[in-house]
C-alpha cells in the first residue's frame, strides 16, 4: 500500500506544476517521464513448435517519472510484468512493483543521490550499472552516490549500494571510489589533451566457507590515462582484481582461488574524409558479480548481477544474417572441460570517403568502412583434470575464438537513390565461444537500395545471403520497407535456412508489421517467427527462444 500511495503522489505532480500566481507563473518544478510497453502473444506453429508455457499473452511495461525543482531531483520507475514477463527475461521480473526510485541534489560542484542510481567508472571495465530493456538488464545500485567537483578539472565520486536483483537487491555490498582529473585544464595545455583516472571497487559478501584463504571482500583497482594531440587520440586502462573463490558448473571450489586483470588500449586518427580506430584488450578472469552465485547459469543466461561492463569488441552489424555468428566476450575461467582463462585480441576500423568528382567517388562521393576483429584465448598450460592453469606470458595467444572481416560501401547514386553493399567473412569457434562443438567459416553478402520520393516517402529493398559448408549451412534473406511519410512505416522481412541438412529445420523466419509515430509517441505492431539464438545490443547478448506470435510496442514521453 505504501508503494501504491507513492505512485499516486507522483502521478499528481503535473497538477502541481500548473499552479500560477496572478502576475506570473510560479516555479513548482518540472515533471517529465515516459511510458514503454512491449507485449507479445505466442501461437502454435508447425515449424517453430507449439507454445507449451503458461500465458500466451505476456507484457513488459515501464512507467518512468522524473521531477526537477531547482537543484533537487527525484525519479521513480514502476514496472509491470503481467501476467508474466516476455519469454527469456529474468524470472524474478514478475508482477507489478516499483523497480527503481531516487532523490537527490545537484549543483556545479556537488551531487548526491540516495536510492537507485546508475554509474560508470572509466570504460566500465571495473564498474558499470545501466539499463537496457531489450536485453532485460537493469543492474542499478540501491544506496548512495556522491560526486564532488572542487574545480572544473577534478571530479571525485564515492558510492555504496547493493545491485538490483529483480524487485529486490543482491546480498553483496558494493563500495566504490573514482577520480577523474583533466590535466590539460589543470596545467593549461593549449593543444594537448591529457586526462587521468583512478578507480576502486569492492564487493563484500560473506559465505559459509571454512578456508583461511577465503576473503569476503574482493577488491579491484583501475588506472587510466587519456592523451590526444591534433588529429591523434589514445587511451590506456589497466584493471587488477584480487583473488576470489573459483566457480564453475554452478559449484564453488573453495580450495581454489584466482585473481584477475585486464588491459585495454585504444588509439586512433581522425581528419576530414579519414578515420582510423584500433582497440586491443586482454582479460583474465574478469567476471565480477555482485553476488558470487550469480555466476551460476540461472543468472548468467539473463545477464544478471554483473558489476562490470565487458562488451564484445567487434563490429556491430545491422543485418539478420550477419548476426547469426556473433562473438561474446570471454572473461570467465573454464578449467574442467575445456581450458580457457579469458581472451586476448582486438579490432581496427578504417573509415574513408572517396572525394566527390573523382573516378570512384562520382558526383556524390563514396564512403568506405572496413573492420577487422580477431580474438583468441590466453595461451597457457591448462590441467582440465585438476582444474588448474598457468598462462604463458602476458601477451600469449592461445586457441583462436573468432575472426570477423567486413567491408561496407555506401554510395549515393543520384538525388533520390542510395545504396549499401556489405561483405562479411567470419570464423567462429563454437567449442570455445558457446561451450558446444564445431567451427564455422561463413561469408555474408548484403545489398541494400533506398529510393526517396520526397515528403518523407521512401522505399528500401535489402537482399542477403550467407554461404557456409558448416553448422546450419546456407541462408538467404530479404527485406522490403515502405515509409508512407515521416509517421507511417511498413515492412516485410524473411530469412530462410534453405541449406540445412535437416529438412524440418529449413524454416522461413518471416516477419511483417508497421509503425505509426506522432511527436514523442510511437506504436508498432508485427507478426512472425523469431529465430532462436542470440540477440545482441552493443556487444552484449541474451539468448532468445524460437517462437511465433504477435508483437505490440508502445512508447511515449512527455
Order of alpha helices (4+ residues) and beta strands (2+ residues): alpha-alpha-beta-beta-beta-beta-beta-beta-beta-beta-beta-beta-beta-beta-beta-alpha-beta-beta-beta-beta-beta-alpha-beta-beta-beta-beta-beta-beta-alpha-beta-beta-beta-beta-beta-beta-beta-beta-beta
